[in-house]
Every structure is written in structure tokens, then in C-alpha cells.
Amino acid sequence: MKQISWDEFEQVELRVGTIIKVEEFPEAREPTYKLRIDFGEEIGIKKSSAKITQLYSKEDLLNKQVVCVINFPPKQVGPFMSEVLTTGFVTDQDKITLAIPEHPVPNGSILA
């Protein structure tokens, strides 16, 4: 495991947002959703592609708060520009379970 400094870690902006729209992404190579996530007034609404279809339906995701990296450069995923990285953990069955706050927090809150 590569170690990083505290200064390097502080450069990663992990923020909470609420998923406000979920769409199928048939052009993706693997089953994927296109998400619109509201990070509050300061950051606004951002787009993300997420390979989370195995554990979550579109209805499960709507209004769910998620933890995202918001300061990576945008990434082109097929015809879709993903602006933030939605975080999660890989299960022992290679499925992604989302990293979510245990209790509701204001959109845009930073991981402390």
C-alpha cells in the first residue's frame, strides 16, 4: 500500500450530495447508471456515472445521499461526461455498495 501525506489527503474533496435523477446508461460497456447529484448552492448539480446496478434500482437511489470526490477532472465515459466520482466499496461478490452518511447532512458537507 502506497502511503500519502496528510497534505496529499487534504487535496481530495469528499463531499455529500443527494441523487436527484437516475437514468439508464445503455451505451456503457458494463451496466451503469447516469446520476445527477445535488451538492448544494456552493457546488451545484454534478453528473456521475456509477456501476451500481447490481445492488441498487433507480428507485432505491433517488433522494439517497452519497459521498463523492468532487475535484477530479471530468472524465469522458462513452457519450457521457462524468464530473464527480461516486464512492463505494467492492463486496466479496464484486458488487459495489455505496459509501453513504449514516445520518442526513446538508448537501455539500465535506468529509471531516
C-alpha positions as CSV (number, residue, x, y, z in Angstrom):
1,M,0.0,0.0,0.0
2,K,1.3,3.4,-1.0
3,Q,1.4,5.9,1.8
4,I,0.4,9.5,1.2
5,S,1.0,12.6,3.3
6,W,-1.8,14.5,5.2
7,D,-1.3,17.3,2.7
8,E,-2.0,15.0,-0.2
9,F,-5.1,13.6,1.5
10,E,-6.4,17.2,2.2
11,Q,-6.3,17.8,-1.6
12,V,-9.1,15.3,-2.1
13,E,-12.5,16.9,-1.7
14,L,-15.0,14.3,-0.5
15,R,-18.5,15.8,-0.3
16,V,-22.0,14.7,0.3
17,G,-24.7,15.1,-2.3
18,T,-28.2,13.9,-2.9
19,I,-29.1,11.9,-6.0
20,I,-31.9,13.8,-7.8
21,K,-32.0,11.9,-11.1
22,V,-31.1,8.4,-12.2
23,E,-31.0,7.2,-15.8
24,E,-30.1,4.0,-17.5
25,F,-26.8,4.2,-19.4
26,P,-27.1,1.7,-22.3
27,E,-24.0,3.0,-24.1
28,A,-21.8,1.9,-21.2
29,R,-19.7,-1.3,-21.6
30,E,-20.9,-2.6,-18.2
31,P,-24.3,-2.0,-16.5
32,T,-24.2,1.6,-15.3
33,Y,-26.4,4.5,-14.2
34,K,-26.1,8.1,-15.1
35,L,-26.6,10.2,-11.9
36,R,-27.4,13.8,-11.3
37,I,-26.3,14.7,-7.7
38,D,-27.1,17.9,-5.9
39,F,-24.2,19.2,-3.8
40,G,-26.0,22.4,-2.6
41,E,-25.8,26.0,-3.5
42,E,-22.0,26.4,-3.5
43,I,-21.2,23.5,-5.8
44,G,-24.5,22.9,-7.6
45,I,-25.7,19.8,-9.5
46,K,-23.0,17.5,-11.0
47,K,-23.1,14.4,-13.2
48,S,-21.6,11.0,-12.4
49,S,-21.6,7.5,-14.0
50,A,-21.7,4.7,-11.5
51,K,-21.5,0.9,-11.8
52,I,-24.0,0.3,-9.0
53,T,-26.8,-1.5,-10.9
54,Q,-26.3,-4.9,-9.1
55,L,-27.3,-3.7,-5.7
56,Y,-29.5,-0.6,-6.4
57,S,-32.6,0.0,-8.5
58,K,-33.2,3.5,-9.9
59,E,-35.9,3.9,-7.3
60,D,-33.5,2.9,-4.5
61,L,-31.1,5.7,-5.5
62,L,-33.5,8.6,-5.9
63,N,-33.0,11.0,-2.9
64,K,-30.2,9.0,-1.4
65,Q,-27.2,10.9,-0.1
66,V,-23.8,9.7,-1.4
67,V,-20.1,10.6,-0.8
68,C,-18.3,11.8,-3.9
69,V,-14.9,13.1,-4.9
70,I,-15.7,16.4,-6.5
71,N,-12.3,17.7,-7.5
72,F,-11.1,15.1,-10.0
73,P,-11.0,16.3,-13.6
74,P,-14.2,15.4,-15.6
75,K,-13.9,12.0,-17.3
76,Q,-15.5,11.1,-20.6
77,V,-17.4,7.8,-20.3
78,G,-18.7,7.0,-23.8
79,P,-21.0,9.8,-24.7
80,F,-21.4,11.0,-21.1
81,M,-19.1,13.4,-19.2
82,S,-18.8,12.3,-15.6
83,E,-17.9,15.3,-13.3
84,V,-17.6,13.6,-9.9
85,L,-16.6,10.1,-8.6
86,T,-19.4,8.4,-6.6
87,T,-17.6,6.3,-4.0
88,G,-18.4,2.9,-2.8
89,F,-16.8,-0.4,-1.6
90,V,-16.4,-3.6,-3.6
91,T,-18.1,-6.6,-1.9
92,D,-16.7,-10.1,-1.9
93,Q,-19.1,-10.8,-4.9
94,D,-17.6,-7.9,-6.9
95,K,-20.6,-5.7,-6.4
96,I,-20.4,-2.0,-5.4
97,T,-22.1,-0.8,-2.2
98,L,-22.2,2.9,-1.8
99,A,-20.4,5.0,0.7
100,I,-23.2,6.9,2.4
101,P,-23.6,9.0,5.5
102,E,-25.3,7.2,8.4
103,H,-27.5,10.3,9.1
104,P,-28.7,13.1,6.8
105,V,-26.3,16.0,6.4
106,P,-26.5,19.2,4.4
107,N,-25.6,18.8,0.7
108,G,-22.1,19.9,0.1
109,S,-20.8,18.8,3.5
110,I,-17.2,17.9,3.4
111,L,-15.8,14.6,4.9
112,A,-14.1,15.5,8.1
